[in-house]
Amino acid sequence: LSVIFFAVFYLAMLLLNEAGHILMASALGWRVEQVTIGLGRNWANFSLGSIRFELRTFPLEGFVRHRPRTASWSRAKSALIYFAGPALQLALLIPIFAWLGWQGLFTASDQIAVIAAQTLSVVIAITAGFSLIPKVVPSEQGPLVSDGMGIFFSLFASKSRLE
């Protein structure tokens, strides 16, 4: 049962991570130009408002292409946008910890809801944790950076690079 929960929750956390980036960028007044979910061959494109969405063959990771509208506080805003995805995922751990407690996360259970919550906690730890590790991923569209590398680049990049 945990394997099924893992697959479903992984996709949900991927979507939630990208939604966090979109929400933060919008809240800070930045344009969101493109959202890509998955790796590999592009098999679906659609637009919602001014945002172009791409769905690819293997839904293992995603990215959001955003642009500032003004140069004010661009480093801090960019870092917040990169951090928002994992932060939204990690925020889900609060109600899970409140319900199960630390010990409940690691105690075997035959209750489906508890198994689901435990599996969700593992998925959040894996997806948010790996997102925050600084790395660069080569792609057809040029190198893509993880959220952790995006935070690092945002804080130390030249203002002209962010513009």
Secondary structure, 3 states (H helix, E strand, C coil): CHHHHHHHHHHHHHHHHHHHHHHHHHHCCCEEEEEEEEEEEEEEEEEECCEEEEEEEEEEEEEEEEECCCCCCHHHHHHHHHHHHHHHHHHCHHHHHHHHHHHHHCCCCCCHHHHHHHHHHHHHHHHHHHHHCCCEECCCCCCEECHHHHHHHHHHCCHHHHC
